[in-house]
Amino acid sequence: MEDGPEILMPPDLLGGAWANDVRVHLTQHEVTLDFLRRDPYEDIAICVARVSCSGIVAVDLLDKLAKVVPQWAASSLPPEVFDALRERLPDLPLEEDEG
């Protein structure tokens, strides 16, 4: 768990949101992430959350994801999905989980 301020969560956000796609929009001063829930049966998607942030926060997010996604992938994904991910993202430092 990271050190930092106590995070207060409004009750209506406690459930979070499920997304299976994301769109990224860039301007000179900010990054906007639209998290989408795509319907598996219809060609439609609903934006379940929109987050806009400064470029510095976006770089921090990228750094944090680069640290945790490889660990998660190695320990949680089926081998064939893990191998496909390594092919798709060859620069991501994905290593086999030895545990």
C-alpha positions, 0 to 999 in steps of 0.5 A, a space after each residue: 500500500 502506498 503512503 499518502 493522504 487518506 482517500 475518501 470515497 463517496 458512497 456512489 463511487 464505492 462500486 467502481 466501474 467495469 471497463 473492457 476498453 479505453 480511449 485516450 485523448 491528448 491535448 497540449 496540456 492534458 490526457 483524457 482517458 475514457 473507460 468504456 464498457 463495450 457490449 459483446 453483442 451489439 456494436 455499442 459502448 458506454 463510457 463508464 468513467 472519464 478521467 482527465 489529468 495532467 501529463 505528469 499524472 499520466 506519466 506517473 500512471 504509465 510508470 506504475 502500470 509498467 511495474 504491476 502489469 507484468 507481475 499480474 500477467 505472469 501470475 494470473 494469465 493462462 499461458 497462451 494469453 501470456 504468450 500472446 501478450 508478450 508477442 503484442 508488447 515485446 518491450 514490456 518486461 514480461 517474465 515467467 512467474 517462478 512461484 
